[in-house]
Amino acid sequence: MKPEIKKIKDSQIEITDQVSSEDFEKYKDQAILFLSKDLDIKGFRRGAVPKDIAKNHLSQDKVLTEARRLAIQKSYFNILKENNFDPLGEPEVEILNTPNSSQLEFRIKVAVMPEVWLPDYKNIASKVQRKKAEVQNDDVEKALKYLQRSRASFSLKEGACQRGDFVEIEYSSPNVYGGKLIKDEFFLGEGKLLEGIEESIEGMKAGENKEIKAKGKDMVLKLRMLSVKKAVFPQVNDEFAKSLGSFESLANLEKNIREGLSAEKESEESQRVRTKILSEISDQTKVEIPSILVKEEQGRMLASLKDRVKNVFGAEFEEYLKQVKKSEEDLLADFSSSANSRVKNFLILREIEKKENIVITQEEINEEANKILKSYSSVGQAKKNIDEKALKEYSAEILKQEKTLAMLESFAK
């Protein structure tokens, strides 16, 4: 009997197949040989028990179960190979015949990578206009100001703080991480905190406490001024430029800043163009997006958020959930649309990779994997905790996507 393959909803296939009585007997023999390896029978070496003797020492149910596994496994992998199906997750298997039947009939249901119907993606990419990435004098001035501030000297101020002073505070609120005490420092008057708070801080002295309400928000902060400092900034001149490193003059520093900002703006424009191209290709692409991939992406997004809350905000995730008044299930639902979009983009790029025969070398994969490892504080520890095979598979995927996006970007005008 030739296997019957049906495409069903959610990018799943349903395979119905049958193994004849004669062929199933062969699988039973294979099952006996496989199971006999674990038999311990007096007079025979372990793993060398004759089939006829092993058969008498094995339960019929055990042999039948193993024979079914072997038969279904072979049929399943042959069908996947012959039809170029790429499975997603574990298959669901259902035995259709009665236990006493001499043959085997079964049904397998599994999600597979869907077919993707792409538009003329090269034509779409060619219609995206690239903007000229220009660095304005104001951009250079802002960068110089940042450098100037990073080299400021500070002295404690005894009086009341005012705009431009560098203040160190600690505050808490029932609305912020469950009332956890938070420390912060910044130049007063630059919009670091919620509207209404910085204005209320102005005039406070070191050691002073105050309750402040955020403007337009149902939030009250219990705030303590820890210190007030007067900032003295160095003059931005040739000497300042020389103090920053191998710069001969202020003009040389400005040239370096301009070049750096130009590269940054070029990178931002490249990202904008790629996003625009991919978005327009996506609008014209037809594909059934498997829910299993969307759920996996939602899980990755949730894990990323948990890491961010812990490592960036230094808070427990339970506190964060209380703060946003949501459960993990609520967040997963919120991620649904973004996850769906990400999966669709992944499927589009994967299909273009195949059509354009995008290839990467093992050397490129190793280089990318090492780059990822170096991003960890301890490369040695990272190697212990990260699965090398999974890391290289991830690196390969990143590189393929990068090459595909670069190819699409090359068509933009």
Secondary structure as UniProt FT lines:
FT   STRAND          4..8
FT   TURN            9..11
FT   STRAND          12..19
FT   HELIX           21..36
FT   TURN            37..38
FT   TURN            42..43
FT   TURN            46..47
FT   HELIX           51..57
FT   HELIX           60..83
FT   STRAND          87..95
FT   TURN            99..100
FT   STRAND          104..112
FT   STRAND          116..117
FT   HELIX           121..126
FT   HELIX           137..150
FT   STRAND          153..156
FT   TURN            163..164
FT   STRAND          166..173
FT   TURN            174..175
FT   HELIX           177..179
FT   STRAND          182..187
FT   TURN            188..189
FT   TURN            195..196
FT   HELIX           197..201
FT   TURN            202..203
FT   TURN            206..207
FT   STRAND          209..213
FT   TURN            215..216
FT   STRAND          220..232
FT   HELIX           238..243
FT   HELIX           250..283
FT   STRAND          286..287
FT   HELIX           291..311
FT   HELIX           317..324
FT   HELIX           328..334
FT   HELIX           336..356
FT   HELIX           362..374
FT   HELIX           379..385
FT   HELIX           388..409
FT   TURN            410..411
//
